[in-house]
């Protein structure tokens, strides 16, 4: 088990270090967005990656998040009952109906996940959003699943679900450590980046460098952001379910992916873009070059591609290679936009009758 001091170092890193990390993320994003060259012909608009403004909450300050904002992509709606209604009474009725569907969707996923631990974990994580009053209990159970199963998918979901409870020593979430995820999945760069991030927050440069080296020698970079959606799809396959209920459950799986935290990206940008040692230290430059190459292979993730592009510019990659990354990022963003749009609930008469 990882040293608890390292695991929770983010809180003690202090506001200056956190603000620097947020600034670093902004630098990397600005590099991608401030292209002076003409856009690559035929490429869709590149996804805009923005840095969430940190609140004054310790956990929010300690772990900056880089969400993806795809141009003109609608936010996934939990159910068509949330659509605009002409009168206050109608709006209240629609909201009440949507609340009922969300609760029923959570119960449905719970019932259909009992035979598989990974599906149970997905149902718990999605259910924490669908049933806010059960959030604490569900996240506690999710953390317990992660510590009792050697499954990297479950551990990644626990990392995500526990992001607001890692510093609560009364919670099972304090047992969740990035180092354990890295042991379960040593060929994945993402958990090593999280280990590096937490070591940096503690001021442990040796551990940070070692974790970054391991990340750069991983076979792939996978945040597991899509694992929940995939497991929800499995649970609903070949099942006869009323359309609004199915749409609510599917949309919740998509929302889990859309809301996934990108702490590892902030670490990569800090280490490889903001820190000037990347230009003076051949070893660091080699580490960052390899890491960006791994992220550039994540063809379905606009965030990974944007990060690779920012690092590549910092390392002065050839312009043709950078243009190729921009092209890939544009198509990845467009694919995400279309997938989300396709999942918008149908609020027609059929959906109303099914409710």
VMD Tcl script that draws the C-alpha trace (Angstrom):
set ca {
  {0.00 0.00 0.00}
  {1.28 3.46 -0.85}
  {2.44 5.83 1.86}
  {-0.67 7.73 3.07}
  {1.42 10.88 3.28}
  {2.18 10.63 -0.41}
  {-1.38 9.69 -1.22}
  {-2.77 12.81 0.42}
  {0.05 15.19 -0.37}
  {-2.17 17.18 -2.70}
  {-3.87 18.96 0.18}
  {-0.60 19.96 1.79}
  {0.91 21.14 -1.48}
  {-0.52 24.58 -0.81}
  {-2.27 27.14 -2.94}
  {0.84 28.40 -4.82}
  {1.69 24.95 -6.15}
  {-1.90 24.32 -7.15}
  {-2.29 27.64 -8.92}
  {0.92 26.86 -10.79}
  {-0.53 23.53 -11.88}
  {-3.68 25.24 -13.14}
  {-1.56 27.78 -14.96}
  {0.47 25.00 -16.50}
  {-2.66 23.39 -17.87}
  {-3.69 26.72 -19.35}
  {-0.29 27.04 -21.02}
  {-0.64 23.65 -22.65}
  {-4.14 24.44 -23.82}
  {-3.15 27.83 -25.16}
  {-0.41 26.22 -27.19}
  {-2.94 24.05 -28.98}
  {-5.55 26.75 -29.47}
  {-3.26 29.59 -30.49}
  {-2.21 28.12 -33.83}
  {-0.95 30.77 -36.23}
  {-0.87 28.49 -39.22}
  {-3.89 27.83 -41.42}
  {-6.09 24.96 -40.21}
  {-5.36 21.53 -41.59}
  {-7.54 21.10 -44.67}
  {-10.49 18.82 -44.11}
  {-10.14 18.59 -40.35}
  {-13.11 19.37 -38.09}
  {-12.68 22.05 -35.47}
  {-10.30 20.91 -32.75}
  {-11.86 20.36 -29.34}
  {-11.41 23.26 -26.98}
  {-9.78 22.11 -23.75}
  {-10.40 24.43 -20.86}
  {-9.19 24.55 -17.29}
  {-11.89 24.64 -14.66}
  {-11.53 27.65 -12.38}
  {-10.50 26.28 -8.99}
  {-12.80 26.88 -6.06}
  {-11.38 27.50 -2.64}
  {-12.20 23.97 -1.49}
  {-8.96 22.14 -0.52}
  {-9.63 19.12 -2.72}
  {-10.52 21.23 -5.75}
  {-7.34 23.24 -5.27}
  {-5.23 20.18 -4.73}
  {-6.24 18.36 -7.89}
  {-6.95 20.58 -10.90}
  {-9.14 19.05 -13.57}
  {-9.02 19.50 -17.32}
  {-12.47 18.72 -18.71}
  {-13.03 18.39 -22.45}
  {-15.44 20.83 -24.01}
  {-16.31 19.74 -27.53}
  {-17.52 22.60 -29.72}
  {-21.32 22.69 -29.92}
  {-21.60 19.35 -28.14}
  {-24.77 19.20 -26.04}
  {-24.44 18.11 -22.44}
  {-25.90 14.66 -22.05}
  {-29.36 14.93 -20.54}
  {-30.41 12.38 -17.91}
  {-33.90 12.03 -19.34}
  {-36.23 13.82 -21.70}
  {-38.35 14.80 -18.71}
  {-35.82 17.60 -18.15}
  {-36.74 19.26 -21.43}
  {-38.24 22.74 -21.36}
  {-41.93 22.77 -20.56}
  {-44.35 25.63 -21.22}
  {-45.59 26.26 -17.68}
  {-44.14 26.08 -14.16}
  {-46.58 23.30 -13.33}
  {-45.52 21.35 -16.40}
  {-41.85 21.90 -15.58}
  {-42.34 20.61 -12.05}
  {-44.16 17.54 -13.34}
  {-41.44 16.87 -15.90}
  {-38.73 17.19 -13.27}
  {-40.61 14.84 -10.95}
  {-40.95 12.31 -13.77}
  {-37.24 12.60 -14.59}
  {-36.33 12.10 -10.93}
  {-38.41 8.94 -10.89}
  {-36.72 7.66 -14.05}
  {-33.28 8.36 -12.61}
  {-34.08 6.44 -9.45}
  {-35.53 3.55 -11.44}
  {-32.50 3.56 -13.76}
  {-30.18 3.26 -10.76}
  {-32.23 0.38 -9.39}
  {-32.24 -1.30 -12.80}
  {-28.44 -1.14 -13.10}
  {-28.06 -2.48 -9.56}
  {-30.29 -5.44 -10.39}
  {-28.52 -6.25 -13.66}
  {-24.98 -6.03 -12.22}
  {-25.10 -8.57 -9.43}
  {-23.14 -11.28 -11.23}
  {-20.10 -9.18 -12.20}
  {-17.88 -7.07 -9.92}
  {-16.91 -4.56 -12.62}
  {-20.55 -4.05 -13.55}
  {-21.37 -3.62 -9.86}
  {-18.72 -0.90 -9.67}
  {-20.16 0.89 -12.70}
  {-23.68 0.66 -11.27}
  {-22.48 2.12 -7.98}
  {-20.67 5.01 -9.67}
  {-23.53 5.85 -12.03}
  {-26.06 5.38 -9.24}
  {-24.19 7.91 -7.11}
  {-25.21 10.53 -9.67}
  {-28.68 9.18 -10.38}
  {-29.51 8.92 -6.68}
  {-27.64 11.79 -4.95}
  {-29.10 10.91 -1.57}
  {-27.25 7.57 -1.77}
  {-23.97 9.00 -3.06}
  {-21.87 8.52 0.09}
  {-23.02 4.96 0.66}
  {-22.47 4.00 -2.98}
  {-18.98 5.48 -3.13}
  {-18.02 3.70 0.09}
  {-19.16 0.41 -1.42}
  {-17.27 1.19 -4.62}
  {-14.06 1.79 -2.66}
  {-14.60 -1.51 -0.89}
  {-14.95 -3.30 -4.22}
  {-11.70 -1.75 -5.47}
  {-9.70 -2.85 -2.45}
  {-11.07 -6.40 -2.60}
  {-10.67 -7.05 -6.33}
  {-7.49 -6.97 -8.41}
  {-9.23 -5.29 -11.34}
  {-7.78 -2.09 -12.80}
  {-11.16 -1.06 -14.20}
  {-12.73 -1.12 -10.75}
  {-9.78 0.73 -9.28}
  {-10.03 3.47 -11.90}
  {-13.75 3.88 -11.16}
  {-12.98 4.08 -7.45}
  {-10.34 6.76 -8.08}
  {-12.97 8.75 -9.95}
  {-15.77 8.21 -7.47}
  {-13.57 8.96 -4.46}
  {-12.15 12.23 -5.80}
  {-14.05 14.23 -3.14}
  {-13.47 11.79 -0.28}
  {-9.79 10.87 -0.49}
  {-8.96 13.02 2.51}
  {-11.79 11.76 4.68}
  {-10.10 9.31 7.02}
  {-13.50 7.98 8.07}
  {-14.07 6.87 4.47}
  {-12.85 3.73 2.74}
  {-11.67 6.09 0.01}
  {-8.51 6.89 1.96}
  {-7.37 3.35 1.06}
  {-7.48 4.17 -2.66}
  {-3.97 4.98 -3.91}
  {-2.64 5.63 -7.41}
  {0.36 3.41 -6.67}
  {-1.97 0.43 -6.25}
  {-3.60 1.14 -9.61}
  {-0.12 1.32 -11.16}
  {0.71 -2.10 -9.71}
  {-2.48 -3.54 -11.19}
  {-1.83 -1.96 -14.58}
  {1.91 -1.20 -14.94}
  {1.69 -0.89 -18.73}
  {-0.74 2.07 -18.49}
  {0.80 5.56 -18.30}
  {-2.17 7.17 -16.50}
  {-1.74 5.67 -13.00}
  {1.98 6.44 -13.12}
  {1.15 10.05 -13.99}
  {-1.11 10.15 -10.94}
  {1.70 8.77 -8.77}
  {3.97 11.49 -10.18}
  {1.37 14.18 -9.52}
  {1.03 13.24 -5.89}
  {4.80 12.96 -5.44}
  {5.22 16.45 -6.91}
  {2.62 17.82 -4.50}
  {4.73 16.40 -1.65}
  {7.95 17.80 -3.08}
  {9.38 14.31 -3.74}
  {11.26 14.96 -7.00}
  {12.92 11.53 -7.12}
  {9.61 9.66 -6.95}
  {8.07 12.06 -9.46}
  {10.92 11.51 -11.94}
  {10.73 7.74 -11.50}
  {6.97 7.68 -12.03}
  {7.25 9.89 -15.12}
  {9.93 7.56 -16.50}
  {7.63 4.58 -15.95}
  {4.74 6.43 -17.57}
  {6.87 7.16 -20.63}
  {7.74 3.47 -21.00}
  {4.15 2.27 -20.71}
  {2.49 0.57 -23.65}
  {-0.54 2.89 -23.66}
  {-2.27 5.80 -21.95}
  {-5.81 4.96 -20.86}
  {-7.69 6.97 -18.22}
  {-10.46 4.34 -18.34}
  {-12.92 7.18 -18.95}
  {-15.00 4.99 -21.28}
  {-15.19 1.94 -19.03}
  {-18.43 2.98 -17.29}
  {-20.29 3.61 -20.55}
  {-19.15 0.24 -21.89}
  {-20.26 -1.62 -18.78}
  {-23.65 0.13 -18.76}
  {-24.10 -0.90 -22.40}
  {-23.37 -4.51 -21.42}
  {-25.90 -4.43 -18.60}
  {-28.66 -3.14 -20.87}
  {-27.91 -5.40 -23.84}
  {-30.76 -7.66 -24.97}
  {-33.03 -6.39 -22.21}
  {-36.62 -5.28 -22.69}
  {-36.69 -1.87 -21.00}
  {-39.03 1.10 -21.42}
  {-37.38 3.69 -23.71}
  {-37.17 6.57 -21.18}
  {-35.60 4.26 -18.61}
  {-33.08 2.89 -21.10}
  {-32.21 6.40 -22.32}
  {-31.74 7.62 -18.75}
  {-29.35 4.78 -17.92}
  {-27.40 5.12 -21.17}
  {-27.15 8.90 -20.77}
  {-25.84 8.46 -17.23}
  {-23.10 6.17 -18.55}
  {-22.17 8.78 -21.12}
  {-22.21 11.51 -18.49}
  {-19.77 9.57 -16.34}
  {-17.37 9.57 -19.29}
  {-17.97 13.26 -20.04}
  {-17.32 14.25 -16.42}
  {-14.21 12.09 -15.99}
  {-11.33 13.90 -14.29}
  {-8.03 14.48 -16.14}
  {-5.58 14.87 -13.27}
  {-2.93 12.92 -15.19}
  {-3.05 15.41 -18.06}
  {-2.31 18.30 -15.70}
  {0.77 16.43 -14.45}
  {2.03 15.78 -17.98}
  {1.63 19.45 -18.88}
  {3.37 20.58 -15.71}
  {6.34 18.28 -16.14}
  {6.75 18.58 -19.90}
  {5.48 22.06 -20.81}
  {5.69 24.50 -17.91}
  {8.95 23.33 -16.39}
  {11.86 24.80 -18.37}
  {14.08 21.87 -17.41}
  {12.47 19.94 -20.25}
  {14.63 21.98 -22.66}
  {17.84 21.74 -20.62}
  {17.71 18.16 -19.31}
  {18.11 15.51 -22.06}
  {16.68 12.79 -19.82}
  {13.54 14.79 -19.06}
  {13.17 15.73 -22.71}
  {13.43 12.06 -23.72}
  {10.86 11.07 -21.10}
  {8.43 13.73 -22.32}
  {9.00 12.85 -25.96}
  {8.15 9.21 -25.32}
  {5.15 10.14 -23.17}
  {3.75 12.45 -25.85}
  {4.23 9.70 -28.40}
  {2.12 7.35 -26.26}
  {-0.60 9.96 -25.81}
  {-0.60 10.69 -29.55}
  {-1.70 7.08 -30.12}
  {-4.88 7.68 -28.06}
  {-6.78 8.44 -31.24}
  {-10.23 8.56 -29.58}
  {-9.34 11.09 -26.84}
  {-9.24 14.80 -27.74}
  {-7.66 15.50 -24.34}
  {-4.77 13.07 -24.83}
  {-4.18 14.37 -28.36}
  {-4.26 17.99 -27.19}
  {-1.74 17.17 -24.47}
  {0.54 15.39 -26.94}
  {0.32 18.41 -29.25}
  {1.26 20.83 -26.44}
  {4.26 18.71 -25.43}
  {5.28 18.26 -29.06}
  {5.30 22.01 -29.63}
  {7.38 22.48 -26.49}
  {9.88 19.92 -27.79}
  {9.78 21.50 -31.26}
  {8.39 18.54 -33.15}
  {8.18 18.86 -36.91}
  {5.22 20.96 -38.05}
  {3.86 18.13 -40.18}
  {3.65 15.89 -37.12}
  {1.89 18.62 -35.13}
  {-0.58 19.22 -37.96}
  {-1.37 15.52 -37.99}
  {-2.17 15.64 -34.27}
  {-4.48 18.60 -34.79}
  {-6.26 16.68 -37.55}
  {-6.68 13.65 -35.26}
  {-7.92 15.80 -32.39}
  {-10.51 17.40 -34.64}
  {-11.90 14.08 -35.78}
  {-11.87 12.69 -32.24}
  {-13.82 15.73 -31.01}
  {-16.32 15.38 -33.84}
  {-16.82 11.68 -33.04}
  {-17.54 12.52 -29.41}
  {-19.98 15.26 -30.46}
  {-21.91 12.90 -32.74}
  {-22.03 10.12 -30.18}
  {-23.44 12.46 -27.55}
  {-25.94 13.99 -29.96}
  {-27.15 10.52 -30.94}
  {-27.97 9.82 -27.30}
  {-30.23 12.83 -26.78}
  {-33.50 11.45 -25.38}
  {-36.57 11.28 -27.59}
  {-39.29 13.27 -25.86}
  {-42.00 12.31 -28.29}
  {-45.32 10.70 -27.50}
  {-43.83 7.21 -27.47}
  {-41.49 8.18 -24.65}
  {-44.30 9.75 -22.67}
  {-46.53 6.69 -23.08}
  {-43.67 4.42 -22.01}
  {-43.37 6.32 -18.75}
}
mol new
graphics top color blue
foreach p $ca { graphics top sphere $p radius 0.5 }
foreach p [lrange $ca 0 end-1] q [lrange $ca 1 end] { graphics top cylinder $p $q radius 0.2 }
display resetview
